[in-house]
Amino acid sequence: MNIFRLAGDMTHLLSIVVLLLKIRTTKSCAGISLKTQELYVIVFITRYLDLFTRYVSFYNTAMKLVFIGTSVAIVWYMRLHKVVKQTYSRDEDTFKHYLLIPPCFILALLIPLEFTVTEILWSFSIYLEAVAILPQLLLLQRSSNIDNLTGSYVFLLGAYRALYIVNWVYRFFTETHKIRWIPWISGLVQTALYADFFYYYIKSWKNHEKLRLPA
């Protein structure tokens, strides 16, 4: 643990708080991709199966439970809440997210950290998280009106990945540990997907304009 890892974790947590705040206070999930949220449920469940077999610390266990619980809660709101589900942008959220799952799983079988069930699923979750944001970014491109909370949610998600890259660089120069190509390359790919969004988000914030992404 270091300041960059902690900042990354807190930024990730803050992004989820912002999203839940939007849903609970406005009773709306407009502009939020259910496809991305469902992918995150799969990511967290497959990554944190070691909850039942490995204890690291109270902080580690608590964060795992929070990420699993909140991701499931968000999907529940969007699918089952009688008011929130009516605001879902179904016609714009059309990315075939299920097509992302097989190649990520095949990649995990071919390039796992270790060839065990737990590590294959962990590798799968890393690969899937790298591309899970794609349905959300596509939905934002199609949305004519991106509210501040939705924009802030996506920005914080991207910032969390960027902070994790800084954490890896810091650890590389300050600690003795193995090179971990799987999370490093996946993290770089994931952060690169946010690059265009970062540019327009910062531009809109700087110019006090409504956030709009090019189609």
Beta strands, then each sheet from edge to edge (+ up, - down):
end
